[in-house]
Amino acid sequence: QVTFVESGGGSVQPGGSLRLSCEATGTIPSYYLRSWYRQGPTNQREFVASISILDAVRYSDSVNGRFTISRASLSNTYFLQMNNLSPEDTAVYYCNAGMTEEAKYSWGQGTQVTVST
């Protein structure tokens, strides 16, 4: 069974930064993408960023240039560095994995990110 634990969220002012961490337990195929998602006030969960085993990355248009996904080698730990945050980034952030950017596993609890003055 694969589970995810997200951490690092908090409250920041616009323009601030946060670094989220994801600890995945269980066996995830190495070739699966590791991804971040978020669920904001509209309650739609959306893709944010992904990273492959070869460190190929992809971002949603809304975060490209501000967020950076990375992973610790030889582990199921990965990160999301978020810079220049705006109120539109307020959401619960989740991590997951899958062959594509469609999440394969059950969701964790997520970590709340709130951006406000």
C-alpha positions as CSV (number, residue, x, y, z in Angstrom):
1,Q,0.0,0.0,0.0
2,V,1.3,3.4,-0.9
3,T,0.6,6.4,1.3
4,F,1.6,10.0,1.1
5,V,2.4,12.5,3.8
6,E,2.6,16.2,2.9
7,S,4.2,18.9,5.1
8,G,5.5,22.4,5.0
9,G,2.4,24.4,4.4
10,G,1.6,27.5,6.3
11,S,0.4,31.1,6.0
12,V,2.5,33.7,4.1
13,Q,2.1,37.1,2.7
14,P,2.0,37.7,-1.1
15,G,5.5,37.4,-2.5
16,G,6.5,35.0,0.1
17,S,7.9,31.5,-0.2
18,L,7.3,28.0,1.1
19,R,8.9,24.6,0.6
20,L,6.6,21.6,0.7
21,S,7.8,18.1,1.3
22,C,6.2,14.8,0.4
23,E,7.1,11.5,2.0
24,A,5.8,8.5,0.2
25,T,5.8,5.1,1.8
26,G,5.3,1.8,0.0
27,T,6.6,0.7,-3.4
28,I,6.2,3.1,-6.2
29,P,7.7,2.1,-9.6
30,S,10.7,4.2,-10.3
31,Y,9.4,5.1,-13.7
32,Y,6.3,6.7,-12.3
33,L,6.0,10.4,-12.3
34,R,6.0,12.1,-8.9
35,S,3.5,15.0,-8.9
36,W,2.0,17.8,-6.9
37,Y,-1.6,18.8,-7.0
38,R,-3.7,21.4,-5.3
39,Q,-7.3,21.9,-4.4
40,G,-8.4,25.5,-3.9
41,P,-11.7,27.2,-3.1
42,T,-13.4,25.9,-6.2
43,N,-12.8,22.4,-4.9
44,Q,-11.4,21.2,-8.2
45,R,-8.1,19.4,-7.7
46,E,-5.6,20.5,-10.3
47,F,-2.2,19.4,-11.4
48,V,0.7,21.6,-10.3
49,A,4.0,20.0,-11.2
50,S,5.6,16.6,-12.0
51,I,9.1,15.1,-12.1
52,S,10.3,12.0,-13.8
53,I,13.0,9.5,-12.9
54,L,15.2,11.3,-15.4
55,D,14.4,14.6,-13.7
56,A,12.2,15.9,-16.5
57,V,9.8,18.4,-15.0
58,R,6.6,19.9,-16.1
59,Y,4.5,22.7,-14.5
60,S,1.0,24.1,-14.9
61,D,1.0,27.5,-16.6
62,S,-0.2,29.2,-13.4
63,V,3.0,28.2,-11.5
64,N,5.6,27.9,-14.2
65,G,8.6,30.1,-13.3
66,R,7.6,30.4,-9.7
67,F,7.5,26.8,-8.4
68,T,10.2,24.2,-8.6
69,I,9.7,20.5,-8.1
70,S,12.7,18.3,-7.0
71,R,13.3,14.9,-5.5
72,A,15.7,13.3,-3.2
73,S,17.6,10.6,-5.0
74,L,17.1,7.0,-4.0
75,S,14.0,7.8,-1.9
76,N,10.4,8.5,-2.2
77,T,10.8,12.0,-0.9
78,Y,10.1,15.0,-3.1
79,F,9.6,18.7,-2.7
80,L,7.9,21.7,-4.1
81,Q,9.7,25.1,-3.7
82,M,7.1,27.8,-4.1
83,N,8.3,31.4,-4.6
84,N,6.5,34.7,-5.2
85,L,3.3,33.3,-3.9
86,S,0.0,35.0,-4.6
87,P,-3.5,34.7,-3.0
88,E,-4.5,32.5,-6.0
89,D,-2.0,29.9,-4.8
90,T,-4.1,29.4,-1.6
91,A,-5.1,25.7,-1.6
92,V,-4.5,22.4,0.0
93,Y,-1.5,20.8,-1.7
94,Y,-1.2,17.1,-2.3
95,C,1.4,14.8,-3.7
96,N,0.8,11.5,-5.6
97,A,2.4,9.4,-8.3
98,G,1.4,7.6,-11.5
99,M,2.5,6.6,-15.0
100,T,1.0,9.9,-16.2
101,E,0.0,13.0,-14.3
102,E,-3.2,11.3,-13.4
103,A,-2.8,10.3,-9.8
104,K,-2.9,6.5,-9.2
105,Y,-3.0,6.2,-5.5
106,S,-5.2,7.3,-2.6
107,W,-4.8,10.9,-1.5
108,G,-3.1,11.9,1.7
109,Q,-4.2,14.6,4.1
110,G,-2.5,17.4,2.1
111,T,-0.9,20.5,3.5
112,Q,-2.7,23.9,3.7
113,V,-1.1,26.9,2.0
114,T,-2.7,30.2,2.7
115,V,-1.4,33.4,1.0
116,S,-2.9,36.6,2.3
117,T,-2.1,40.1,3.6
